[in-house]
Amino acid sequence: MRFDSVRKKQYLECLALGGNRTDACRAANVNRRTVYDHENVKGASYSPEFEEDVENAMREFKDSLRREIHRRGVTGVEEPVFYQGDEIAQVTKYSDRMLELLAKSHIPELRDRSTVDSNVKSDVTVSLSDLSELDGSEREVLRDMLERRREALDN
């Protein structure tokens, strides 16, 4: 099946609603590989316009997530209260977790912090056959990395 404008529209609409490429492919009845070829620079059918449309659809999806996080954390969700099988009232419930996510997205100092020690010492074995597959610029990058590593170890 061709990935025509109708299928692209279906794909993008589904992606904007659910944020899942596999589900969007199913909805548009198109192969995932076909979409990849249109979206990815290295794809055979690459389209910068389609790539931008996909980015916009994902932005829409992320915005809908932000709205839902805000609704649950700040506005609250109305839930019925029952007594002896009858609904007698409505109560507004709030999600502390959604409020936490919202706060962390806007207040950097609330975000979880983790660090990675990049000074871990380890032995790496590289065979000469591995190095022979590198092109000139890759060998130059490797040479620079090894030189910096040697200088760091000497200090």
C-alpha positions in Angstrom: 0.0 0.0 0.0 1.2 3.5 -0.8 1.9 6.0 1.9 -0.2 8.7 0.3 -1.5 11.9 1.8 -4.6 10.3 3.3 -2.5 7.6 5.1 0.1 10.3 6.2 -2.8 12.3 7.7 -4.2 9.3 9.5 -0.7 8.4 10.8 0.0 11.9 12.1 -3.5 12.3 13.7 -3.1 9.0 15.6 0.5 9.9 16.6 -0.7 13.3 18.0 -3.4 11.5 20.0 -1.4 8.6 21.4 2.3 9.3 20.8 2.9 5.7 19.7 4.4 5.1 16.3 3.4 1.4 16.1 -0.3 2.3 16.9 -0.2 5.1 14.4 1.1 2.7 11.7 -1.7 0.3 12.5 -4.3 3.1 12.3 -3.0 4.2 8.9 -2.5 0.6 7.7 1.1 1.3 6.8 4.3 -0.6 7.5 6.6 0.9 10.2 9.6 0.7 7.8 7.7 2.8 5.2 7.2 5.5 7.8 10.8 5.3 8.9 11.9 5.8 5.3 9.9 9.0 5.0 10.9 10.3 8.4 14.6 9.5 8.6 17.3 11.4 6.7 18.9 8.0 5.7 15.6 6.7 4.5 15.0 6.0 0.8 11.9 8.2 0.7 13.0 10.9 3.1 10.8 14.0 3.3 11.9 16.9 5.5 8.3 18.1 5.5 7.0 14.8 6.8 9.8 14.8 9.5 8.6 18.2 10.6 5.0 17.0 10.6 6.0 14.1 12.9 7.8 16.4 15.2 4.7 18.6 15.4 2.5 15.6 16.1 4.8 14.6 18.9 4.7 18.1 20.3 0.9 18.0 20.3 1.0 14.7 22.1 3.4 16.0 24.7 1.2 19.1 25.2 -1.8 16.9 25.8 0.2 15.0 28.5 1.1 18.3 30.1 -2.5 19.3 30.1 -3.5 16.0 31.7 -0.8 16.3 34.3 -2.0 19.8 35.1 -5.6 18.7 35.3 -5.0 15.9 37.7 -2.4 17.7 39.8 -3.8 21.3 40.0 -7.5 21.4 38.8 -8.4 18.0 40.2 -10.7 15.3 39.0 -14.4 15.1 40.1 -15.3 11.7 41.5 -18.7 10.5 42.7 -19.3 9.7 46.4 -21.8 6.9 47.0 -23.9 6.0 50.1 -26.0 2.8 50.1 -25.7 2.5 46.4 -26.8 6.1 45.7 -24.6 8.9 44.5 -24.8 11.6 47.1 -22.0 14.0 46.2 -19.0 14.8 44.1 -15.5 15.2 45.6 -12.5 16.7 43.9 -9.4 14.4 44.0 -5.9 15.7 43.3 -2.8 13.7 42.4 0.2 14.5 44.4 2.4 12.6 41.9 1.1 14.6 38.9 1.7 17.9 40.9 5.2 16.7 41.6 5.9 16.0 37.9 4.5 19.4 37.0 6.6 21.1 39.6 9.8 19.3 38.5 9.2 20.2 34.9 9.2 23.9 35.8 11.5 24.2 38.9 14.9 22.8 38.1 16.0 22.6 41.7 13.2 20.1 42.4 14.5 17.7 39.8 16.1 14.4 40.8 19.9 14.7 40.6 22.2 11.9 39.7 25.8 11.9 38.8 28.0 9.6 36.9 31.7 9.1 37.7 33.4 9.3 34.4 36.8 8.5 36.0 36.2 4.8 36.3 39.3 2.8 35.6 38.9 -0.2 33.3 40.8 -2.2 30.9 39.7 -2.3 27.3 40.9 -4.8 24.7 40.8 -3.8 21.1 42.1 -6.0 18.4 44.1 -4.7 15.4 41.4 -6.0 13.1 38.9 -3.7 14.8 41.1 -0.7 14.2 41.7 -1.5 10.6 38.0 -1.0 9.9 38.1 2.6 11.0 38.5 5.4 8.4 41.0 8.2 8.7 38.8 10.6 10.6 37.6 7.9 13.0 41.3 6.9 13.7 42.1 10.6 14.4 39.2 10.9 16.9 40.4 7.7 18.6 44.0 8.9 18.7 42.8 12.2 20.3 40.7 10.3 22.9 43.6 8.0 23.8 46.0 11.0 24.1 43.6 12.8 26.4 43.1 9.6 28.5 46.9 9.2 28.8 47.3 12.8 29.9 44.5 12.4 32.5 46.2 9.2 33.9 49.6 11.0 34.1 48.2 13.8 36.2 
